[in-house]
Amino acid sequence: MQGKKQEEITMSQTPVAVIGMGTMGAPMARNLLQAGYKVTVHNRTRARETSLIQAGAQAADSPAQAAAAAEIILICVSDTPDVEDVLMGDQGVIRGATAGSLVMDMSTISPTVTRTLAQQLAAQGIQMLDAPVSGGSEGAEQGTLSIMVGGEAEQVQRAMPVLSVLGRTITHVGPIGAGQLTKAINQIIVAGTYWAVAEGITLGLKAGLDMEKVIQAVGNGAAGSWGLTNRSDNMIRNQYPLGFRVRLHRKDLLIALEAARELGVALPAAALVEQMETGLIGQGFGDEDISALARSLRQWSGLEDSAPEH
């Protein structure tokens, strides 16, 4: 027991950088601070660092400066070009990280680009894991994310104490890039599940059923899902707080569809949901939770709907 306690103390002294203070990155950094880690933060919009600095984090002026202060560097930004810039830009991680440090990209980006970035970092002696997450803002805040990790087993083991602060389910799914492919599969399943929940709820509302009782009846059977349990109320009330943004889920589906095209795999349901999300973005709903997929079905079915808020 004493040995385990000493190991936890040692790991909590490992300096960590978190780059990206959005819906997911900020609570991750906060959880690491609460676990006793020395955390350096950086965000492109510097004002988003303020609450973390007040909680005890150190601020860095650039990704390079953040990387120079850390042994383990977490990245949680929006898209593939953002990760490329954070890692390889003029002020990127590669300019400040020391040989032997470990980059963990927790964003959702292209598996192909992930593998290329890992090779470029390795040439400088910097290790990389791709570790995208699922579980929404709630999971990030509560430290209960599902984390899908790609990379070398030795580096996964090295990262495990940090990952254990952030997530409840941590799975080493394969070599570098496998984490991103697994996340793509996750987002395909999320798309189909949310769309099916939206269809079921729309039918029930149109029929005048007591939807709380309907959800109670079906939620404990074969139709039960995270989306049904956690997002059906949004669809019933026609209000869609975050969550996870429509525009970001659409970006994830485009990654999945690109991977599918490369492999010759047909994904008709994912393609349909991507088009529905494109329409929602065009209507001004791109920053709502993805349960807003129900909006389109409500409109088609003659149910009341609210106008976009600008």
C-alpha positions in Angstrom: 0.0 0.0 0.0 2.8 2.4 0.9 4.5 1.7 -2.4 1.3 2.5 -4.4 0.9 5.7 -2.4 4.5 6.7 -3.2 3.9 6.0 -6.9 0.8 8.2 -6.9 2.8 11.0 -5.3 5.6 10.6 -7.8 3.2 10.6 -10.8 1.3 13.7 -9.5 4.7 15.5 -9.5 5.0 14.8 -13.2 4.5 18.2 -14.9 1.7 18.2 -17.4 0.7 20.7 -20.1 -2.9 21.0 -21.4 -3.3 22.9 -24.7 -6.9 23.8 -25.6 -9.3 25.2 -22.9 -12.6 24.4 -24.6 -15.6 22.4 -23.3 -13.4 19.3 -22.8 -9.9 20.6 -22.2 -10.7 23.0 -19.4 -12.4 20.4 -17.1 -9.6 17.9 -17.9 -7.0 20.5 -16.7 -9.1 21.2 -13.6 -9.3 17.5 -12.7 -5.5 17.2 -13.1 -5.0 20.1 -10.8 -7.3 18.6 -8.2 -5.4 15.3 -8.5 -2.2 17.2 -7.5 -0.5 17.6 -10.8 1.5 20.6 -11.8 -0.4 21.9 -14.8 0.6 24.4 -17.5 -2.2 25.6 -19.8 -2.4 27.4 -23.1 -5.3 28.4 -25.2 -5.4 30.4 -28.5 -8.0 32.7 -26.9 -6.0 33.6 -23.8 -9.0 34.7 -21.7 -10.1 31.0 -21.4 -7.0 30.3 -19.3 -8.1 32.6 -16.5 -10.2 30.2 -14.4 -7.5 27.6 -14.6 -4.8 30.1 -13.5 -7.1 31.0 -10.6 -7.3 27.3 -9.7 -3.5 27.0 -9.6 -2.3 26.3 -13.2 0.6 28.1 -14.8 0.0 29.9 -18.1 2.1 29.6 -21.2 2.3 32.1 -24.1 2.5 29.4 -26.8 2.3 25.6 -27.3 6.1 25.6 -27.4 6.4 27.2 -24.0 3.7 24.9 -22.6 5.6 21.8 -23.9 8.9 23.1 -22.5 7.4 23.0 -19.0 6.0 19.5 -19.2 6.9 15.8 -19.5 3.4 14.9 -20.7 1.6 17.2 -23.1 -2.2 16.9 -23.7 -3.8 18.5 -26.7 -7.6 19.0 -26.9 -8.5 21.2 -29.8 -11.2 21.2 -32.5 -9.9 19.8 -35.8 -7.0 18.3 -37.8 -5.5 21.7 -38.9 -5.6 22.9 -35.3 -3.6 19.9 -34.1 -1.1 20.3 -36.9 -0.6 24.0 -36.0 -0.3 23.2 -32.2 2.3 20.5 -32.9 4.2 21.8 -35.9 3.6 25.5 -36.2 6.1 28.3 -35.7 5.3 28.2 -31.9 4.3 24.6 -31.9 5.0 21.8 -29.4 7.9 20.4 -31.5 9.8 23.7 -30.9 9.7 23.4 -27.1 9.3 19.7 -26.1 12.3 17.9 -25.0 13.4 14.4 -26.3 11.6 11.8 -24.3 8.5 13.8 -23.6 5.0 12.4 -24.5 2.3 14.0 -26.5 -1.2 12.8 -26.0 -3.7 14.1 -28.6 -7.1 13.9 -27.2 -8.8 15.7 -30.1 -10.7 13.9 -32.8 -8.8 14.2 -36.1 -7.8 12.2 -39.2 -6.1 8.9 -38.4 -3.8 9.4 -41.5 -2.6 12.8 -40.3 -2.2 11.4 -36.8 0.3 8.8 -38.1 2.2 11.4 -40.0 2.4 13.7 -37.0 3.7 10.8 -34.8 6.5 10.1 -37.3 7.5 13.8 -37.3 7.6 13.9 -33.6 9.5 10.6 -33.3 12.2 12.1 -35.5 12.8 14.5 -32.6 12.7 11.9 -29.9 9.1 12.8 -28.9 6.6 10.1 -28.3 2.9 10.3 -29.2 -0.4 8.7 -28.3 -3.7 9.4 -30.0 -6.3 9.3 -27.2 -9.7 10.7 -28.3 -12.5 10.6 -25.8 -16.2 10.0 -25.6 -18.6 11.0 -22.8 -19.4 14.7 -23.5 -18.9 17.7 -21.2 -20.4 15.7 -18.3 -17.7 13.0 -18.6 -14.9 15.6 -18.9 -16.2 17.4 -15.7 -16.7 14.2 -13.7 -13.5 12.5 -14.9 -15.5 9.6 -16.3 -14.6 9.7 -20.0 -14.2 6.7 -22.2 -10.7 7.1 -23.7 -9.5 5.2 -26.8 -5.8 5.0 -27.0 -3.5 4.3 -29.9 0.2 3.9 -29.7 3.0 1.8 -28.1 2.1 -0.2 -25.1 5.0 1.2 -23.1 3.8 4.8 -23.6 0.2 3.9 -22.8 1.4 2.4 -19.5 3.4 5.6 -18.9 0.4 7.7 -19.5 -2.0 5.6 -17.5 -1.9 7.6 -14.2 -2.8 10.8 -16.1 -5.5 9.0 -18.1 -7.0 7.5 -15.0 -7.7 11.0 -13.7 -9.6 11.9 -16.8 -11.5 8.8 -17.6 -13.2 5.7 -16.2 -12.8 3.4 -19.2 -9.3 3.5 -20.8 -8.7 1.0 -23.6 -5.5 0.5 -25.6 -7.0 -0.3 -29.0 -3.9 -0.7 -31.1 -1.0 1.2 -32.8 -0.9 5.0 -33.4 -4.0 6.0 -35.3 -6.1 3.2 -33.9 -7.5 5.5 -31.3 -8.8 7.9 -34.0 -10.4 5.1 -36.0 -12.1 3.8 -32.9 -13.4 7.3 -32.2 -14.7 7.4 -35.7 -16.6 4.1 -35.1 -17.9 5.6 -31.8 -19.3 8.7 -33.7 -20.9 6.5 -36.3 -22.8 4.6 -33.6 -23.7 7.9 -31.8 -25.1 9.3 -35.1 -27.3 6.3 -35.6 -28.4 6.1 -32.0 -29.4 9.8 -31.7 -31.2 9.7 -35.0 -33.2 6.6 -34.0 -34.0 8.2 -30.6 -35.2 11.4 -32.4 -37.4 9.3 -34.7 -39.0 7.4 -31.8 -39.6 10.6 -29.8 -41.1 12.4 -32.7 -43.6 9.6 -33.3 -44.5 9.5 -29.6 -45.0 13.3 -29.5 -47.1 13.3 -32.6 -49.3 10.5 -31.1 -49.8 12.5 -27.9 -48.1 9.9 -25.6 -46.7 10.7 -22.2 -43.1 10.6 -23.3 -41.6 10.3 -19.8 -43.5 7.1 -19.4 -42.5 5.9 -22.9 -38.8 6.6 -22.1 -39.1 4.7 -18.8 -40.8 1.8 -20.6 -38.2 1.4 -23.3 -35.1 2.6 -21.6 -34.5 -0.5 -19.6 -35.0 -2.8 -22.6 -33.1 -3.5 -25.8 -33.7 0.2 -26.9 -31.7 1.5 -23.9 -28.7 3.7 -24.7 -26.7 6.6 -23.3 -28.4 8.9 -25.8 -31.9 7.8 -24.8 -31.1 8.2 -21.1 -29.2 11.5 -21.3 -30.6 13.4 -24.3 -34.2 12.3 -24.7 -35.4 15.1 -22.5 -33.7 17.6 -24.8 -35.7 16.2 -27.7 -39.0 16.2 -25.8 -38.6 19.8 -24.6 -37.1 20.9 -27.9 -34.2 22.6 -26.1 -30.6 21.5 -26.8 -27.9 22.7 -24.3 -24.4 21.3 -24.6 -23.4 18.4 -24.7 -21.5 18.2 -27.8 -21.8 20.6 -30.7 -23.6 19.7 -33.9 -20.8 21.2 -36.0 -18.1 19.2 -34.2 -20.0 16.0 -34.5 -20.4 16.7 -38.2 -16.6 17.2 -38.4 -16.2 13.8 -36.8 -18.5 12.1 -39.2 -16.6 13.6 -42.1 -13.5 12.0 -40.7 -15.4 8.6 -40.5 -16.7 8.9 -44.0 -13.3 9.7 -45.4 -11.8 6.7 -43.7 -14.7 4.6 -45.0 -14.1 5.8 -48.6 -10.4 4.9 -48.3 -11.3 1.4 -47.2 -14.3 0.9 -49.6 -16.9 0.8 -46.8 -20.5 2.1 -47.3 -21.9 4.1 -44.3 -25.4 5.2 -45.5 -26.8 6.1 -42.1 -23.7 8.1 -41.1 -23.9 9.9 -44.4 -27.6 10.8 -43.8 -26.9 12.2 -40.3 -24.0 14.2 -41.7 -26.3 15.8 -44.2 -28.9 16.5 -41.5 -26.3 18.2 -39.4 -25.2 20.2 -42.4 -28.7 21.5 -42.6 -28.9 22.3 -38.9 -25.6 24.3 -39.2 -27.1 26.2 -42.2 -30.1 27.1 -40.0 -27.9 28.5 -37.2 -28.0 25.5 -34.9 -24.4 24.4 -35.2 -23.5 25.2 -31.6 -26.4 23.3 -30.1 -26.0 19.8 -28.8 -26.3 17.0 -31.4 -29.6 15.9 -29.9 -30.9 18.9 -32.0 -31.1 16.3 -34.8 -34.7 16.1 -33.5 -35.4 19.6 -34.8 -35.5 18.4 -38.4 -37.9 15.5 -37.7 -40.1 17.8 -35.6 -40.3 20.2 -38.5 -41.1 17.5 -41.1 -43.8 16.1 -38.8 -45.6 19.3 -38.1 -44.5 19.7 -34.5 -43.8 23.2 -33.1 -40.2 24.4 -33.4 -38.2 27.4 -32.2 -36.3 29.8 -34.5 -32.5 30.0 -34.3 -31.1 32.4 -31.8 -28.5 34.8 -33.1 
